Amino acid sequence: MWWPEGPVTGGPQRITIEAADDAAPGEVSRGISTTVLRRADLVSAKAEARAVAPKTEGDDAPLALLGPAVRSLLASEGVSPSYLVVLASIYTAMADSGATAFVPELSKYVGRSLETVRGHLKQARRDGYLTTVAGKAGGELTDEARAIFDALDLEALGVGSAKR
């Protein structure tokens, strides 16, 4: 199984199945069966790949970097486009970093319930700031969201250089 360089955020991008050197010729000549394919334990393989993948800045780096901005925007503007874009930016960065079960951590940091933050992320998708990835956490910021993010004065929101 093969994963690209960087954080392991999902299953392998390539799987190669070859006969073992000591495999019986009769077994090899029959080819790969569905029984063999069912034995491929992707969950364990993903866990092993994550364990040996090079470590990056840490799963909570986006939260630590943009957290002050998301809290400041929520306090000053409520659930505004700027707030939703910064929240979505943190969410996508955490998903892309390979973090798991990070929405509860995000909700604690924002100071709102898990259901509320999930609702805000759904609103960011409905409002066209965040795309959907079928069956997985994450997504991409849309062009509209990037324009809003780029227009923010992050220093005034308590953030240094955080442009995505």
Secondary structure by P-SEA (a helix, b strand, c coil): cccccccccccccbbbbbbcccccaaaaaacccaaaaaaccaaaaaaaaaaacccccccccccccaaaaaaaaaacccccaaaaaaaaaaaaaaaaaccccaaaaaaaaacccaaaaaaaaaaaaaaccccccccccbbbbcaaaaaaaaaccccccccccccc
